[in-house]
Amino acid sequence: MERLAIRASRPSIFCSLPSLHGGSHRRPLRDGFLTLPTSSNAVDNPKLVVKTSSFHPVSAQASLTAFSETNVKEERINGDKKPENIMWHESSICRCDRQQLLQQKGCVIWITGLSGSGKSTVACALSKALFERGKLTYTLDGDNVRHGLNRDLTFKAEDRTENIRRIGEVAKLFADVGVICIASLISPYRRDRDECRSLLPEGDFVEVFMDVPLSVCESRDPKGLYKLARAGKIKGFTGIDDPYEAPLNCEVVLKHTGDDDSCSPRQMAENIISYLQDKGYLEG
């Protein structure tokens, strides 16, 4: 007779199972498997069920004596709810140690603005300028992150909020390492940006607003997205049929004036660096 092997999570436990022929007895698990004969009786007996989610054989009368000991109570993460079994583990190396090693202070430079305002271009110029000064940076570009970490998210309002939340959490980790993290993405809603700010110590979130008029961004239209949005082929596009909420109290404003020198990516990057120098972020 063929035999059915069912994997159990712990090889040392016993199972109380109803016999396929009507009786009930305890049977040990050998080598992590419970072996049961496969026959039409298994199909005909409705009390024997194998749950694919846990791979434990159970029935209305059956029980796993060790299951209650190993079962982990979990709750769905929703808002402030966290799984009960998760605890924070402190590192033996603190943030100040890492910052001293790098001779800089970790922070998040959050560049926000309309599509086509020059966020990614300024982020690249800033990263290069800081690299030339011997400072370690990492850029989280909105498009780049959607290729990997956030590739499962759409551009619906709730997904855009989750997109910002994830990037904010990753940026916080970089800052904790001591890296100057440059986040470059539209992030149209103030509430979402403020949530990211709240993740960091006071002063470590530097909001940079690309203050560029919609008409200028639309005239650039590097991806052709404004044209598609105007034609109704893209719905919920920021600046067209979805709002952009400009910062009210950001740390740095990079305003488009039409002057090629003051509006060059390099000069805008230098403006951000001046702020970082004044606040001591480029010192160990």
Phi, psi and chi 1 to 4 in degrees:
 res  aa     phi    psi   chi1   chi2   chi3   chi4
   1 MET       -  135.6 -179.1 -178.1  -64.6      -
   2 GLU   -68.2  154.1  -63.6  179.0   -3.5      -
   3 ARG  -125.9  145.7  -58.1 -179.9   74.5   82.9
   4 LEU  -102.1  124.6  172.4   65.2      -      -
   5 ALA  -102.9  124.7      -      -      -      -
   6 ILE  -114.8  124.2  -58.4  175.8      -      -
   7 ARG   -74.2  134.1 -176.3   71.6  177.7  178.9
   8 ALA  -114.6  153.8      -      -      -      -
   9 SER   -75.8  -26.0   60.7      -      -      -
  10 ARG  -132.8  120.3  -64.3 -177.2   63.3 -179.4
  11 PRO   -74.1  -11.5   27.0  -34.6      -      -
  12 SER   -95.4    3.6   61.5      -      -      -
  13 ILE   -93.3  162.8   64.6  175.4      -      -
  14 PHE  -110.7  151.3  -75.8   79.7      -      -
  15 CYS  -118.5  135.4  -65.2      -      -      -
  16 SER   -98.3  109.6  -61.4      -      -      -
  17 LEU  -123.2  145.0  -69.0  172.6      -      -
  18 PRO   -70.3  136.2   27.1  -33.8      -      -
  19 SER   -65.2  147.8  170.1      -      -      -
  20 LEU   -65.7  -15.2  -62.2  178.4      -      -
  21 HIS  -109.2   15.5  -57.9  -70.9      -      -
  22 GLY   111.3  -27.3      -      -      -      -
  23 GLY   -82.7 -179.2      -      -      -      -
  24 SER  -137.1  136.5  177.6      -      -      -
  25 HIS  -155.4  163.3   59.6  -81.1      -      -
  26 ARG   -92.1  137.5  -71.8  165.8   57.8   84.5
  27 ARG  -132.3  127.3 -179.5  172.2  -62.2 -176.8
  28 PRO   -74.0  155.8   29.1  -35.1      -      -
  29 LEU   -92.2  124.1  -56.6 -176.6      -      -
  30 ARG  -104.5  124.4  -63.1  177.9  179.9  175.1
  31 ASP    56.8   32.5  -60.6  -34.7      -      -
  32 GLY    81.0    6.9      -      -      -      -
  33 PHE  -123.5  145.8  -72.2   86.6      -      -
  34 LEU  -107.7  118.8  173.9   66.8      -      -
  35 THR   -98.7  128.6   56.2      -      -      -
  36 LEU  -128.7  141.4  -63.7  172.2      -      -
  37 PRO   -68.4  139.3   25.0  -33.5      -      -
  38 THR   -98.8  121.8   57.9      -      -      -
  39 SER  -157.1 -179.9   67.6      -      -      -
  40 SER   -64.7  -20.5   59.2      -      -      -
  41 ASN   -62.1  -37.1  -70.4  -22.1      -      -
  42 ALA   -63.9  -34.2      -      -      -      -
  43 VAL   -76.4  -38.3  177.3      -      -      -
  44 ASP   -74.3  -22.7  -63.5  -23.5      -      -
  45 ASN   -88.9  103.6 -169.9  -19.6      -      -
  46 PRO   -72.2   -9.4   28.8  -35.1      -      -
  47 LYS   -80.8  -12.4  -65.5 -177.5  178.9 -179.1
  48 LEU  -101.2  116.7 -178.4   61.2      -      -
  49 VAL  -131.0  139.3 -179.7      -      -      -
  50 VAL  -112.3  116.6  177.9      -      -      -
  51 LYS   -84.5  118.9  -65.3  178.7   66.9  177.2
  52 THR   -69.9  -20.5   57.5      -      -      -
  53 SER   -72.7  -29.5   61.0      -      -      -
  54 SER  -124.8   -9.9   60.3      -      -      -
  55 PHE    59.6   27.8  -67.3   94.1      -      -
  56 HIS  -102.8  128.3  -73.6  -69.2      -      -
  57 PRO   -71.5  126.1   24.8  -31.5      -      -
  58 VAL  -135.4  164.3  -63.1      -      -      -
  59 SER  -154.5  178.4   69.5      -      -      -
  60 ALA   -63.7  -28.1      -      -      -      -
  61 GLN  -108.2   -6.3  -59.9  174.8   -5.8      -
  62 ALA   -88.6  158.6      -      -      -      -
  63 SER  -152.8  149.3   64.7      -      -      -
  64 LEU  -103.4  116.2  -67.0  173.1      -      -
  65 THR   -65.2  -27.6   57.7      -      -      -
  66 ALA   -96.0   -5.4      -      -      -      -
  67 PHE   -63.7  -40.2 -177.8   73.1      -      -
  68 SER   -65.1  -25.8   59.9      -      -      -
  69 GLU   -76.8  -32.3  -61.2  175.7    4.7      -
  70 THR  -100.3  -10.3   59.2      -      -      -
  71 ASN   -65.8  128.7 -176.2   34.7      -      -
  72 VAL  -100.2  124.2  177.5      -      -      -
  73 LYS   -76.3  123.1  -65.4 -179.6  180.0  179.8
  74 GLU  -130.0  150.2  -65.9 -177.3   -3.8      -
  75 GLU  -123.9  150.7  -63.7  179.3    0.7      -
  76 ARG   -65.2  133.7 -177.0 -179.5  -62.3  -85.0
  77 ILE   -72.7  110.0  -60.9  175.9      -      -
  78 ASN  -144.3  110.6 -176.7   14.0      -      -
  79 GLY    70.7 -122.1      -      -      -      -
  80 ASP   -92.3   -1.5  -67.0  -30.3      -      -
  81 LYS   -72.0  135.4  -72.2 -173.3  176.9 -179.1
  82 LYS  -130.3  152.7  -60.0  -69.2 -172.7  -58.7
  83 PRO   -56.2  138.2  -24.9   34.4      -      -
  84 GLU   -66.9  -22.8  -64.5  177.2   -1.4      -
  85 ASN   -94.0    5.7   61.6  -53.4      -      -
  86 ILE   -97.1  127.1  -68.2 -179.4      -      -
  87 MET  -125.9  150.5  -62.1 -179.9   64.4      -
  88 TRP   -82.0  130.2 -175.4  -92.7      -      -
  89 HIS  -107.9  121.4  -69.3  -88.0      -      -
  90 GLU   -77.5  143.3  -67.2  -68.0  -18.1      -
  91 SER   -87.1  151.3  172.1      -      -      -
  92 SER   -76.4  -12.3   58.3      -      -      -
  93 ILE  -112.2  122.7  -58.8  173.2      -      -
  94 CYS   -91.7  172.0   69.2      -      -      -
  95 ARG   -60.6  -39.5 -179.4  176.6 -178.7  175.5
  96 CYS   -63.9  -32.9   58.8      -      -      -
  97 ASP   -63.8  -43.6  -64.9  -32.9      -      -
  98 ARG   -68.0  -38.0  -65.5 -172.8  -73.9  -91.7
  99 GLN   -67.1  -37.3  -68.1 -176.6  152.8      -
 100 GLN   -66.0  -37.7 -174.7  175.1    5.8      -
 101 LEU   -62.9  -40.6  178.4   67.4      -      -
 102 LEU   -87.0  -12.5  -64.9  174.1      -      -
 103 GLN    58.1   44.8  -70.7  -61.9  -65.7      -
 104 GLN  -162.7  168.9   62.9 -175.8   50.6      -
 105 LYS  -113.4  133.1  -66.3  179.3 -179.1  177.4
 106 GLY   -69.6  141.9      -      -      -      -
 107 CYS  -161.9  173.4   64.4      -      -      -
 108 VAL  -119.0  122.3  174.0      -      -      -
 109 ILE   -98.1  107.2  -48.7  -61.5      -      -
 110 TRP  -101.2  104.3 -166.7  -81.0      -      -
 111 ILE   -95.5  117.2  -54.6  177.7      -      -
 112 THR  -123.0  152.2  176.1      -      -      -
 113 GLY   163.7  172.8      -      -      -      -
 114 LEU   -64.4  159.8  -68.1  168.7      -      -
 115 SER   -60.8  131.5  176.9      -      -      -
 116 GLY    88.7    3.1      -      -      -      -
 117 SER   -80.0  -13.2   61.0      -      -      -
 118 GLY   103.1   18.3      -      -      -      -
 119 LYS   -58.9  -52.4  -60.7 -179.8  -60.0  -61.8
 120 SER   -64.9  -37.6  -64.2      -      -      -
 121 THR   -65.1  -43.4  -55.9      -      -      -
 122 VAL   -68.3  -38.2  170.2      -      -      -
 123 ALA   -60.3  -42.8      -      -      -      -
 124 CYS   -65.7  -42.1  -72.1      -      -      -
 125 ALA   -64.3  -39.0      -      -      -      -
 126 LEU   -66.8  -44.0  176.1   59.4      -      -
 127 SER   -60.9  -42.5 -179.8      -      -      -
 128 LYS   -67.0  -42.9 -176.7  177.5 -179.8  180.0
 129 ALA   -64.0  -39.3      -      -      -      -
 130 LEU   -71.6  -36.5  -72.5  170.6      -      -
 131 PHE   -60.7  -40.4  178.9   80.2      -      -
 132 GLU   -65.0  -22.8  -69.0  171.4   -9.1      -
 133 ARG   -91.2    5.4  -73.0  169.5  166.2   79.9
 134 GLY    80.5   23.6      -      -      -      -
 135 LYS  -106.5  140.3  -57.9  -54.4  175.2 -176.9
 136 LEU   -90.0  125.1 -177.4   60.8      -      -
 137 THR  -130.8  165.1   70.3      -      -      -
 138 TYR  -146.7  137.2 -165.6   84.3      -      -
 139 THR  -106.2  127.5  -59.1      -      -      -
 140 LEU  -104.0   94.4  -63.8  173.1      -      -
 141 ASP   -85.1  138.2 -177.4   81.3      -      -
 142 GLY   -54.4  -45.8      -      -      -      -
 143 ASP   -67.8  -42.2  -78.8    0.0      -      -
 144 ASN   -61.7  -42.4  -69.1   -3.7      -      -
 145 VAL   -65.4  -31.4  174.7      -      -      -
 146 ARG   -72.6   -9.6  -78.2 -174.3  177.3  -89.4
 147 HIS   -78.8  -21.4  -81.8   79.9      -      -
 148 GLY  -132.4  -87.0      -      -      -      -
 149 LEU   -51.6  -42.6  176.8   67.0      -      -
 150 ASN  -112.2   27.2  -67.3  -14.9      -      -
 151 ARG   -70.0  -13.4   65.6 -177.3  178.1 -176.1
 152 ASP   -87.9   -0.2   59.8  -40.9      -      -
 153 LEU  -101.3  145.1  -59.2  177.6      -      -
 154 THR   -95.5 -165.8   68.7      -      -      -
 155 PHE  -107.0   17.9  -73.0   90.3      -      -
 156 LYS   -68.2  159.3  -66.1  179.5 -178.9  178.6
 157 ALA   -56.1  -44.3      -      -      -      -
 158 GLU   -68.9  -33.9   58.5  -89.2   21.5      -
 159 ASP   -74.1  -32.7  -82.2    3.0      -      -
 160 ARG   -67.0  -36.8  -61.6 -173.7   81.6  166.9
 161 THR   -64.2  -43.6  -67.4      -      -      -
 162 GLU   -66.2  -35.8  175.3   60.9   12.2      -
 163 ASN   -58.2  -47.1  178.8   59.0      -      -
 164 ILE   -66.7  -41.3  -59.5  -55.5      -      -
 165 ARG   -60.1  -46.3 -172.6 -165.0   69.8   80.7
 166 ARG   -63.2  -45.3  -67.9 -176.6 -169.2  178.8
 167 ILE   -64.0  -38.4  -66.2  176.0      -      -
 168 GLY   -61.1  -40.9      -      -      -      -
 169 GLU   -66.7  -41.3  -69.6  -73.7   -5.8      -
 170 VAL   -66.7  -42.6  173.4      -      -      -
 171 ALA   -60.4  -38.2      -      -      -      -
 172 LYS   -61.0  -39.9  178.5 -174.6   72.7  171.9
 173 LEU   -64.6  -42.9  -64.1  178.0      -      -
 174 PHE   -60.4  -44.8  -85.8  109.7      -      -
 175 ALA   -62.8  -36.9      -      -      -      -
 176 ASP   -66.4  -31.1 -172.4   58.3      -      -
 177 VAL   -68.6  -26.3  170.6      -      -      -
 178 GLY   111.2    3.7      -      -      -      -
 179 VAL   -84.8  145.9  171.4      -      -      -
 180 ILE   -85.5  105.3  -62.6  172.3      -      -
 181 CYS   -93.9  126.8 -177.3      -      -      -
 182 ILE  -107.3  111.7  -54.0  166.8      -      -
 183 ALA  -102.5  122.3      -      -      -      -
 184 SER  -123.3  104.1  167.4      -      -      -
 185 LEU  -163.0  157.3   57.2  163.6      -      -
 186 ILE   -56.2  -50.8  -65.6  173.0      -      -
 187 SER    39.8   71.4   46.6      -      -      -
 188 PRO   -73.0  -18.5   28.2  -34.5      -      -
 189 TYR  -104.6  130.5  -49.5  126.4      -      -
 190 ARG   -59.0  -41.2  -67.9 -169.2 -165.4  102.6
 191 ARG   -58.5  -42.7 -179.8 -175.4   63.7 -176.2
 192 ASP   -66.5  -41.0  -64.3  -20.3      -      -
 193 ARG   -66.4  -38.5  -61.9 -166.8  -58.3  -93.7
 194 ASP   -66.2  -33.9  -71.4  -16.3      -      -
 195 GLU   -62.7  -41.5  -74.8  -68.3  -30.1      -
 196 CYS   -66.5  -38.3  -67.4      -      -      -
 197 ARG   -61.0  -38.9 -179.6 -173.8  -69.8  -87.3
 198 SER   -68.5  -15.4   68.4      -      -      -
 199 LEU   -74.2  -19.9  -63.3  173.7      -      -
 200 LEU  -110.7  157.8  -67.5  135.8      -      -
 201 PRO   -60.6  156.9  -22.8   33.2      -      -
 202 GLU   -52.6  126.9 -177.1   71.2   25.6      -
 203 GLY    92.4  -13.9      -      -      -      -
 204 ASP   -86.9   -3.9  -74.3   -0.8      -      -
 205 PHE  -108.3  110.2 -174.4   90.4      -      -
 206 VAL  -107.0  104.9 -179.3      -      -      -
 207 GLU   -86.8  124.3 -169.8  172.1   22.3      -
 208 VAL  -115.4  119.4  177.4      -      -      -
 209 PHE  -101.0  119.9  174.2   39.3      -      -
 210 MET   -82.2   94.0  -60.4  -66.3  -63.2      -
 211 ASP   -84.7   80.3 -171.1    3.0      -      -
 212 VAL  -120.8  127.4 -178.1      -      -      -
 213 PRO   -58.8  149.4  -22.2   32.7      -      -
 214 LEU   -56.8  -38.3  174.1   62.3      -      -
 215 SER   -62.1  -37.6   58.3      -      -      -
 216 VAL   -70.1  -44.6  174.1      -      -      -
 217 CYS   -60.8  -40.8  -63.7      -      -      -
 218 GLU   -70.1  -33.2 -166.3  167.0   -1.6      -
 219 SER   -69.5  -29.4   66.3      -      -      -
 220 ARG   -75.4  -55.4  -65.7  172.0  177.6  172.1
 221 ASP    36.6   59.8 -157.7    9.7      -      -
 222 PRO   -61.1  -26.2   24.1  -34.2      -      -
 223 LYS  -104.4   -2.4  -56.8  175.1 -174.1  176.5
 224 GLY    73.1   18.3      -      -      -      -
 225 LEU   -77.4  -35.6  -61.4  178.2      -      -
 226 TYR   -63.3  -40.0  -77.3  102.5      -      -
 227 LYS   -61.5  -43.0 -175.7  177.2 -179.4  179.8
 228 LEU   -67.0  -38.4  -66.9  173.5      -      -
 229 ALA   -66.5  -41.7      -      -      -      -
 230 ARG   -64.0  -30.3  -68.6  -67.4 -173.1 -173.4
 231 ALA   -83.6   -1.3      -      -      -      -
 232 GLY    79.6   11.8      -      -      -      -
 233 LYS   -86.7  -15.2  -64.2 -178.6  179.4  179.6
 234 ILE  -124.1  124.7  -63.2  178.9      -      -
 235 LYS  -101.9  148.3  -59.4  -63.3 -176.9 -179.1
 236 GLY    69.9   33.8      -      -      -      -
 237 PHE   -85.9  127.6 -170.4   75.2      -      -
 238 THR   -59.0  128.5  -58.1      -      -      -
 239 GLY    96.4  -19.2      -      -      -      -
 240 ILE  -108.3  -69.7  -57.3  -60.4      -      -
 241 ASP  -120.7   17.1   56.2   -6.9      -      -
 242 ASP  -140.6  138.8 -159.3   62.6      -      -
 243 PRO   -76.0  153.6   28.9  -35.8      -      -
 244 TYR  -115.8  123.1  174.7   79.6      -      -
 245 GLU   -98.4  103.9  -60.8  172.9   -4.6      -
 246 ALA   -65.9  146.4      -      -      -      -
 247 PRO   -59.0  148.1  -22.4   33.5      -      -
 248 LEU   -99.9  -32.6  -60.6  177.4      -      -
 249 ASN  -139.5   56.5  -63.3  -65.8      -      -
 250 CYS   -80.1  162.9   60.3      -      -      -
 251 GLU   -78.0  -36.0  -77.6   72.4   17.7      -
 252 VAL  -135.7  133.8  179.1      -      -      -
 253 VAL  -116.6  123.9  176.7      -      -      -
 254 LEU  -107.3   97.5  -59.5  178.2      -      -
 255 LYS   -92.6  135.5 -170.2  174.0 -179.0   63.2
 256 HIS   -79.1  120.5  176.4   80.7      -      -
 257 THR  -113.3  -10.0   61.5      -      -      -
 258 GLY    91.4   -8.9      -      -      -      -
 259 ASP   -84.9  125.6 -179.9   70.6      -      -
 260 ASP   -63.4  -35.2  -68.5  -20.9      -      -
 261 ASP   -73.6  -50.6  -67.6  -29.7      -      -
 262 SER   -71.9  -22.7   63.2      -      -      -
 263 CYS  -100.5    8.0  -68.4      -      -      -
 264 SER   -69.8  146.8   69.7      -      -      -
 265 PRO   -55.0  -39.1  -26.1   35.1      -      -
 266 ARG   -64.2  -43.1 -178.5   71.8 -173.9 -156.3
 267 GLN   -67.3  -38.6 -176.7   55.2   53.0      -
 268 MET   -63.5  -39.3  -71.6 -176.1  170.4      -
 269 ALA   -62.8  -41.2      -      -      -      -
 270 GLU   -64.0  -33.0  -69.3  -64.4  -25.1      -
 271 ASN   -63.6  -39.9  -67.9  -18.2      -      -
 272 ILE   -68.3  -40.7  -60.3  173.0      -      -
 273 ILE   -63.1  -38.3  -70.2  174.3      -      -
 274 SER   -59.3  -40.4  -65.6      -      -      -
 275 TYR   -64.1  -44.4  177.0   87.8      -      -
 276 LEU   -62.6  -39.8  -64.5  176.9      -      -
 277 GLN   -64.5  -43.3  -73.2  175.8  -29.5      -
 278 ASP   -62.5  -32.4  -68.5  -18.1      -      -
 279 LYS   -92.4    1.3  -61.8  -61.9 -179.1  179.3
 280 GLY    79.4   17.3      -      -      -      -
 281 TYR   -78.9  -12.9  -77.4  100.3      -      -
 282 LEU   -99.2   15.8  -56.4 -174.6      -      -
 283 GLU  -116.5  153.4  -56.9  172.0   -0.2      -
 284 GLY   -73.3      -      -      -      -      -
